[in-house]
Amino acid sequence: MRVNRGLAAEGALVGIAAVWGLTFVMVQDAIELLPTMAFLAYRFVPAALIVAVVFRRRLRGLGSAGWRAGALMGLFLTAGYILQTLGLEETSASNAGFITGLFVVLTPLLGAIFLRDRLPAIAWVAAVVSAFGLYLLSGTGGELNLRGDGLVLLCALAFAGHILVTARAVAKHDVGGLLVVQLAVCGLACLAIAGIAGDIEAPRGWTVWSALIVTALVASALGFFVQTYAQQHASPARTALILASEPAFAGLFGWLLADERLSAVSWVGAALIVAAVTILLIYGIRESARAKIKVMVKRILRKHGYPPDLEEEAIKTVLAQADLLCADGAA
């Protein structure tokens, strides 16, 4: 049985969103003991070195255009993390969580404006539902902080930009080479900022070391490889929507592992996010099945000499019957 690559890629993105949600609690504990920029540097530099060893041949063959594309990916990724960190110093965690999650709406919006991407209505609906879920999950309801919230909004724009430039880069360049460059740019930039701020210090204690090992190996090296690879098959808007499930997973694992309590409203928010992602995945399965049916019907019609000018109408009829059968089955 052949597995649809697009669906497999989106399933992998869900898995990585779950991993990032799982590591959220670990990172929170670690940055209480180690400056954030130092933690990010110690996370991304080793991850870059690991993937550089794994993809050393692909890195050599990347070419100057590929290096520039990877560097741009790294710059957007770094900007997102830095702006989020600066914003958190001046606004609430709930505001930051919700505003950062707005990349789920900003990604298709920017894609439509700058890349002329066309999206089905269901994708826009799912993005809005997910954003509302993020609002409920974050518990946002406090006062706005113009500077802090503005910085976090720029962070959301940076993460949306990262998804969009990744989509363009993976269409032309090798995934492994791009991964090495973007992780190296992010790690070295964070290391430089930590050095300038005087925040370089040795990691101490199992809490910090365990978080660094897991985030470097799994959340960064593996996680960003999966995202970069998956974006060869999943659109930027779908990628953003699936990755927006990270806060829901973070809340779930915080409840399971750290005894954190979520209010009823937060649970509703998490459910809306999961529902939006699920609906989009089901829609993807449906569209994949329709595409296969269309190809199969077209082959049968041509094999039996069906008039080309009537081909599209026949295909529409078959697809309509397929939709009716699915509806009857669901009922």
C-alpha positions in Angstrom: 0.0 0.0 0.0 1.5 3.3 -1.1 1.4 6.1 1.5 0.5 9.6 0.3 3.5 11.8 1.0 1.6 14.9 1.7 -0.5 13.1 4.4 2.6 11.4 5.8 4.4 14.8 6.0 1.4 16.4 7.8 1.3 13.5 10.2 5.0 14.0 10.9 4.3 17.7 11.6 1.7 16.8 14.2 4.3 14.5 15.8 6.8 17.3 16.0 4.3 19.7 17.4 3.7 17.2 20.1 7.4 16.9 20.8 7.8 20.7 21.0 4.9 20.8 23.3 6.4 18.0 25.5 9.7 19.9 25.7 8.0 23.2 26.7 7.9 22.3 30.4 11.6 21.2 30.3 12.6 24.5 28.7 10.7 26.5 31.2 12.5 24.9 34.1 15.9 25.2 32.4 15.8 28.9 31.6 15.1 29.6 35.2 18.6 28.4 35.9 20.4 29.5 32.7 20.0 32.7 30.7 17.7 32.3 27.7 20.1 33.3 25.0 22.8 31.0 26.4 20.3 28.2 26.5 19.3 28.8 22.8 23.0 28.9 21.8 23.8 25.7 23.6 20.7 24.1 22.0 21.2 25.1 18.4 25.0 25.0 18.0 25.3 21.3 18.9 22.2 20.5 16.8 23.9 22.2 13.8 27.1 20.3 14.4 25.1 17.0 14.6 23.2 17.5 11.4 26.4 18.9 9.7 28.0 15.5 10.3 24.9 13.6 9.1 24.4 15.8 5.9 28.1 16.7 5.2 27.9 15.6 1.6 24.7 17.4 0.9 26.1 20.5 2.6 29.1 20.5 0.2 26.8 20.4 -2.8 24.4 23.0 -1.6 25.7 25.9 -3.7 25.8 29.6 -3.0 22.0 30.1 -3.6 21.3 27.3 -1.2 23.5 28.8 1.5 21.7 32.1 1.1 18.3 30.4 1.4 19.4 28.5 4.5 20.8 31.7 6.0 17.6 33.5 5.4 15.7 30.7 7.1 18.0 30.9 10.0 17.6 34.7 10.3 13.8 34.5 10.4 14.1 31.6 13.0 16.5 33.6 15.1 14.4 36.8 14.9 11.4 34.8 16.1 13.1 33.5 19.2 14.9 36.8 20.1 11.7 38.9 19.7 9.7 36.5 21.7 12.3 36.6 24.5 12.4 40.4 24.5 8.6 40.6 24.4 8.2 38.2 27.4 10.3 40.6 29.5 7.6 43.3 29.1 4.3 41.5 28.6 2.4 38.6 30.2 3.0 35.0 29.2 -0.6 34.6 28.2 -0.5 37.6 25.9 2.8 36.3 24.4 1.4 32.8 23.9 -1.7 34.1 22.1 0.1 36.7 19.9 2.8 34.3 18.9 0.2 31.9 17.9 -1.2 34.4 15.4 1.4 33.1 12.9 -1.3 30.6 12.1 -3.3 33.4 10.5 -0.4 35.6 9.4 1.2 32.8 7.4 -1.7 32.4 4.8 -2.2 36.1 4.8 1.4 36.9 4.0 1.4 34.0 1.5 -1.6 35.4 -0.3 -0.1 38.9 -0.4 3.5 38.2 -1.3 3.4 34.7 -2.9 -0.1 34.8 -4.4 -1.0 31.6 -2.7 -4.6 30.5 -3.1 -6.3 28.7 -0.2 -9.7 27.0 0.1 -12.2 28.6 2.4 -11.9 25.7 4.9 -8.2 26.6 5.4 -9.1 30.2 6.4 -11.9 28.9 8.7 -9.5 26.4 10.4 -6.9 29.2 10.9 -9.5 31.5 12.5 -10.8 28.7 14.7 -7.3 27.8 15.8 -6.5 31.4 16.6 -9.6 31.7 18.7 -8.6 28.4 20.4 -5.2 29.9 21.2 -6.9 32.9 22.7 -8.9 30.7 25.0 -6.0 28.5 25.8 -3.7 31.4 26.7 -6.2 32.9 29.1 -5.6 36.3 27.5 -7.8 39.0 29.0 -5.3 41.3 30.6 -4.2 44.7 29.5 -2.2 45.2 26.3 1.4 46.3 26.6 2.2 48.3 23.4 6.0 47.6 23.4 5.9 44.1 24.7 3.0 42.9 22.7 4.4 44.7 19.6 7.6 42.8 20.0 5.8 39.5 20.2 3.7 40.4 17.2 6.9 40.9 15.3 7.9 37.5 16.6 4.8 36.0 15.0 5.6 37.7 11.8 9.1 36.3 11.9 7.8 32.7 12.5 5.3 33.2 9.6 8.2 34.4 7.4 10.3 31.4 8.4 7.5 29.0 7.2 7.1 30.9 3.9 10.9 31.2 3.1 11.3 27.5 4.0 8.5 26.6 1.6 10.4 28.5 -1.2 13.8 27.1 -0.3 12.8 23.4 -0.1 11.4 23.6 -3.6 14.9 24.4 -5.0 17.5 23.1 -2.6 18.4 20.0 -0.6 16.7 19.7 2.8 19.7 18.4 4.7 22.0 21.2 3.6 19.4 23.9 4.3 18.9 22.4 7.8 22.6 22.7 8.7 22.8 26.3 7.6 19.6 27.5 9.3 20.5 25.8 12.6 24.1 27.1 12.5 22.9 30.7 11.8 20.4 30.5 14.7 22.9 29.0 17.2 25.8 31.4 16.3 23.5 34.4 16.4 22.2 33.5 19.9 25.8 32.7 21.1 26.9 36.2 19.9 24.0 37.9 21.6 24.6 36.0 24.8 28.3 36.9 24.7 27.6 40.6 24.2 25.1 40.6 27.1 27.5 38.8 29.3 25.2 35.8 29.7 27.7 33.1 28.8 27.9 30.6 31.6 28.4 26.8 31.9 25.2 24.7 32.2 24.9 23.1 35.6 22.5 20.5 37.0 20.5 17.7 35.4 17.5 20.0 34.8 19.5 22.1 32.4 21.5 19.3 30.8 18.5 17.1 30.2 16.7 20.0 28.6 19.7 20.8 26.4 20.2 17.2 25.3 16.5 16.6 24.4 16.0 20.0 22.7 19.3 19.8 20.7 18.8 16.2 19.5 15.0 15.8 19.2 13.4 19.2 19.2 16.0 20.9 17.0 18.0 18.4 14.9 15.1 16.0 14.3 12.3 18.6 14.7 13.5 21.1 12.2 14.5 18.3 9.8 10.9 17.0 9.9 9.5 20.5 9.4 11.8 21.3 6.5 11.2 17.9 4.8 7.4 18.1 5.4 7.3 21.5 3.8 8.2 19.9 0.5 4.7 18.3 0.6 2.6 20.6 2.8 1.6 24.1 2.0 2.8 27.0 4.3 -0.8 27.6 5.5 -1.3 23.9 6.4 2.2 23.8 8.1 1.4 26.9 10.2 -2.0 25.4 11.3 -0.6 22.1 12.3 2.4 23.7 14.2 -0.1 25.9 16.0 -1.2 22.7 17.9 2.0 23.0 19.9 0.5 25.0 22.8 -2.4 22.5 23.1 0.2 19.7 23.4 2.2 21.8 25.9 -0.9 22.3 28.0 -1.7 18.5 27.9 1.8 17.4 28.8 2.0 20.1 31.5 -1.2 18.7 33.0 0.1 15.1 32.7 3.7 15.5 33.8 3.9 18.8 35.8 0.6 18.7 37.6 -0.4 22.0 35.9 -4.1 22.9 36.0 -6.0 24.1 33.0 -9.3 25.9 33.4 -12.4 24.7 31.5 -12.0 27.6 29.1 -8.4 26.5 28.4 -9.5 23.0 27.7 -12.1 24.3 25.2 -9.4 26.3 23.5 -7.1 23.3 23.3 -10.1 21.3 21.8 -10.7 23.9 19.2 -7.1 23.8 18.1 -7.1 20.0 17.8 -10.4 20.1 16.0 -9.1 22.7 13.5 -6.0 20.5 12.8 -8.1 17.4 12.5 -10.6 19.0 10.1 -7.7 20.1 7.9 -6.1 16.7 7.9 -9.5 15.0 7.0 -9.9 17.6 4.2 -6.4 16.7 3.0 -7.4 13.0 3.0 -10.6 13.8 1.0 -8.7 15.9 -1.5 -6.1 13.3 -1.9 -8.7 10.6 -2.6 -10.5 12.9 -5.1 -7.3 13.5 -6.9 -6.7 9.7 -7.2 -10.2 9.1 -8.4 -9.9 11.9 -11.0 -6.7 10.3 -12.4 -8.2 6.8 -12.4 -11.4 7.9 -14.1 -9.5 9.9 -16.7 -7.4 6.9 -17.6 -10.5 4.7 -18.0 -12.3 7.3 -20.2 -9.3 7.7 -22.5 -8.8 3.9 -22.7 -12.4 3.5 -24.0 -12.2 6.5 -26.4 -14.5 8.8 -24.5 -14.8 12.3 -26.1 -12.2 14.7 -24.6 -14.6 17.6 -24.5 -17.0 15.6 -22.2 -14.2 14.3 -20.0 -14.4 17.0 -17.3 -18.2 16.6 -17.0 -17.9 12.9 -16.5 -15.2 13.3 -13.9 -17.4 15.8 -12.0 -20.3 13.3 -12.0 -18.1 10.5 -10.6 -16.7 12.8 -7.9 -20.2 13.9 -7.0 -21.3 10.3 -6.7 -18.3 9.6 -4.5 -19.2 12.5 -2.2 -22.7 11.1 -1.9 -21.4 7.6 -1.0 -19.1 9.2 1.6 -22.0 11.2 3.0 -24.3 8.1 3.2 -21.5 6.1 4.9 -21.0 8.9 7.5 -24.7 8.9 8.1 
